[in-house]
Amino acid sequence: MQNSDNSILSNKNILITGGAGFIGSNLIEKLIKQNNNIICLDNLSTGDINNIKEFFNLSNFQFVEGDIRNFEICLSICKNIDIVLHHAALGSVPRSIKNPHQTNGVNVDGFLNMLIAARDNKVKRFIYASSSSVYGDSENFPKTENIIGNPLSPYAISKLTNELYAQNFSKLYGIETIGFRYFNVFGKNQNPNGEYAAVFPKFIKTILEGKNPIIFGDGTQSRDFTFVKNIVLANELAAITNNKQALNTVFNIAFGETYDLLSLTEKIIEKIALFKPELKNIKPIFAPERLGDIKNSHASIEKARKLLNYYPRYNVFDGLEVYIEEYLR
């Protein structure tokens, strides 16, 4: 792990949608310290005001409670913005299967609203969150950006549609777009509660309660888990790049290594036990696989290395150590 967190992006007017959410709040925490003017747009449906309350007294921060499905809000908030970091979305494959209409409304209609608003306000660069879910049933391994399969959920379809719209707007209107296919991001401010909580925070919370974490499937499914500070780095690099080949395309953003879920669950228990030894004997339990889940996920990050100079600083074990320490504070 490299410990350098040097300033990369500074002195810009930046709009972060979904800024009260997990990734968005981590972006704000980093970028607010670098003389950027930050506007955060969030409807607080999945975001948490507590993630950003420390920034409210700063002169270079503004919070706007609003929904990206409202075009007028999108249009007004993009005025005088240099860079949009679009992270407002409804995540979760299971949620999208349960309610595809809601997922499409936020992730597709809302995304299109933001693209049009950015275009009409002559925003220079539009960086957005796609997802590794777009790879669907592709058996290519590791995943490379030019080969995708059939999407396995409405969520995956919504993110693939985002990529198509971004590509189309780049060609038609000249707006610079960069999409990120994030792979299983974890870290500070990730919600451990609820039906659709991500696996790491949910497991940590469960273990700290002295309960057995539930693995859906046999635990051999693998993931390229990515610490959130690597995500922040990628966004900064995309915001400042002058490499024309890096524009109007998509990148895998991950660490580039894969681990099975059972091994990582055991590692989480081991790291928690360093602080709470009484929990060292907790074991996971198993449940049937979930519909729409991808069996194995491993990213090639060669394209991001070559075109964005993206070299992630935290592997999954470094990230887990930092995350668990932060969680226990």
N, C-alpha and C positions, 0 to 999 in steps of 0.2 A: 504493500500500500504506500502510495506517495501521500505525504501529509500536506503538500502545498495546496492551499485554497486561494490562490492569488486572484485578484480582481481581473476579470476579462472584459466584461460589458459595463460601461459607465456612461453617464451624462446623456441618457436617452429617456424619452417619454414612452413608457411601456404599459400596455394594457394586458393584464393577466386575468383571463376568464376562468371561473372555477377557483379563484384565488384563495377562498376559505377552505378548500379541500386539501387533500393529502399532498399531492405534488405541487399544486399551486401555492400553498403556504410555504413550502420549502423554497420555491423559486423567489417568493417575496423576501423571505428571511435573508437570502444571499444578496439579491439585487438591490434591496433597499439600502444596504450599507455602502453602495458603490456610486453614490450621487446620481442614481436614476430616480426619475419621478414615476411612481407606481400608482396605477389605478387598478383596483381589484373589483371585478364584477362577479357576483355570486347570488343565487336565489336562496341559498342556505337549505336546500332540500336534502343534500347529502354533505355539504360543507358545514363547518363548525366555526362560529364566530370566535370561539376561544383560541382557535389556531392563529388568529391574526390580531387579537386584541392588543398585543404589545406594540403594534405599529400605529395605533390610532392617534397617538400624540405626536407623531412625526409630521413635519411640514411637507415632506415629499411623498406622503401616502394618502390616498383617498379610497374609501370604500363606498361602493354603490350596490345596494341590494336590488337586484333585477334579474330577469329571466331572459336567456338568449332566444327564447321562442317569441319574444316581443321585439319586432324589427325596429321600432322607433327607439327603444332603449339602445339596441346595438348601434344604430346609426349615430345617435348623439354621443355615445361614449367613445367612439372611434375618432372623434375630432382631435386634431393635433397630435395623434399618436404616431410614433416612429415604427414601433414593433408590436405586433400582437402575439402573445403566447397563449394559444387557445387550448385550455384544459378543462373547460366546462363540458361535462358529459354524464350520462348515466352508465356506470360500469356494471359488470357482472353478467356472465353468460346465463346463470339460472334466472336472474331477474328478467332478462330479455326474452327468455322462453316463456316465462309466466305472463309477461305484459309487453309483447312486441310493439304495440302501438305507442306506448309511452317512450320506449327506447328510441324508436324512429323519430318521434316528435322532437326529442331533445338532441339526439346525436346527428340527425340528418337535417331536419327543418332548422334547428338552431344553428347548426354548422353553416348552412347556406345563408342564413341571416347574417352571420358574422362575416362571411366572405364578401357578400354584397356590400355590407357596411364598410369593410376595409377598403374595398375597391372604390366606393363612392367618396371616401375621405382621403383617397390617395395614400393609404398606408404603404410604406415601402416593403415591409416583409411580414409574412404571416406564417408563423410556426405553430404546428398543431400536433396533438396527440392522436396517433393511430393506435394500432394494437397488434401484438403477435397473433391474435386470433384470426387475422385475415389469412393465415396460412392453411387453416382448415384441415382438410384431409391429405394435404401434401405429404408425401413420404420422403421428400428431399431432406437430407440431414447432414450437416447443420442447415438451417434455413437461410437461404440467400434471397435478396430482395426481388430478383427477376423471376422466381418460380413460386407460385402460390397454388393452392388447391381450391376445392369447393368449401365455402364457409359453412360452419356447422351450427350456427346460431344467428338469431336476429341481431345480436350485438356485433358479431363478426361482419355481417352484411352492412350494418350501419357504418362501421369503420372503413370498410372497403369502399363504400359510397363516398365517404369523406375524401379518400385519396383520389377518386375519379373526378370529383368536383374541383379539388385543388389543382389537379393537372389541367383540367379544362379551363379554369379561370386564368391560370398562368399563360396558356396559349392565346386565349381570347382577349384578355385585358392587361396582361403584362405584370400582374402582381407577382412578387417573388414568394413562392411557397416552399416550405420544407416540412415533411411529415416524419414522425418518429413512430416506428413500431416498437413500443415498449414491451419488454419481456419481464413479467412477474416482479413488479417494483415493490419494495418494502422499505420501511423506515419511519422516522418521526412523523407524528400526527396522523398515522393511518388508523382508521376506526376499527377497534377490535369487537364492536358490538353488532348485533343484528344478523338477520338471515343471510345477508350477502357480504359479510365481512371477509376480507382477504385472509389467506391461510396463516401467515406469520403472526400478525397481531392477535388473531383469534386463538391460535395455539398458545401464545405467550400468556394471554389473559386466562385461558383455561387451566394451564399448568400452575400458574400462580394461585389459582383458586383451589389447587389440590385435586383437580379433576383430570380425567384421561382425554387427551385430544383425539378427535375422530378423523381418520384418514378415509376418504372416499376412494375405494379400490384397494389394491393389495400393497400399495406403497412403492411399487416399482416405477410408477410414472415419474418422469424426470422433468425438471424445469431449469431454466437459465435465470435464476433469481438475481435481481439487480438492485443494488442499494441506491436509495433516492439521491444521494449526493452525485452519483454518476449521471443521473438524469438531469440534474441542474447544470452540470458541466456541459452536457450535450446541447442544452438549450442556449447556453452562452456562446458556445462555438458556432452554432447555427446563426445566431443573431449577428455575429461580427464577420462571418466568412465573406471573402471577396472572390472565392473560387466559383466561377460560373457553372462548373460541373456539379456543384453541390446544391444548386438551386433547382426548384421545380421537380423535386424527386423525393423519394422516401428512403429512410435508413432504419436498419435494426439498431436499437439501443439496448444493450445488455452488457454483461461482463464477458460473455463468450465461453463460459464453462457450464456444464450441466451436472446436476446431482439428483439422485432419487429422493422422493419425499420422505420415505422412512428414515434414511440416513440423516437428513436434515432435521427431522423431528427429534431424533436422538441427540443431535448436536444442540438443538435449542434447550432440551432438558439438561444436558451437561453444562451449558453455559449459565442457565438459571441456577443450577445447583451450586455454582461457585459463590453465589450470593445467598442462596437459601438451600443449604445442604439437606434439609428435611424433605425436599422434593425430588431427590436424585433417583428414586425408585419408581417414579411415574412411568407408565407405558402407554403407547397409543392403542386405540381400538379401531376396528375396521368396519366400514359400511359399504353398501353397493356403490359402484361407480355412478357419477352423475351424468345425466344426458347432456350432450354437447361439449363435454370436456375433451381437450386434446390430450393424447396419451403421453407424448414426448415433445419437448420444446427446447431447442438448442439453436442459438443464433450465431451466424457468421457476422462479425463486426468489421470485416475487412474494408467494406465500402466506406463506413464511417471513419475508419482509421485513415484511409487514403485521401478522402475528399474533405473531411472536417478536422483531421488531426485529433480524432477522439481516441484517447487512451484512458479507459476507466481506472480510477484510483483505488477503488474498494472492491475486493472480491466478496463472495457471500459470507465468508467467515469473519472478515474484518468488519463488514457491515452489520452482521448479527451482534458482534461484540459491542459496537457503538450503540446500536439500536436498543439492546437489552439494558445497557447502562442508562440510556436516556429514559427508557420506559420505567425503570425502577426508581428514578429520582423523585 
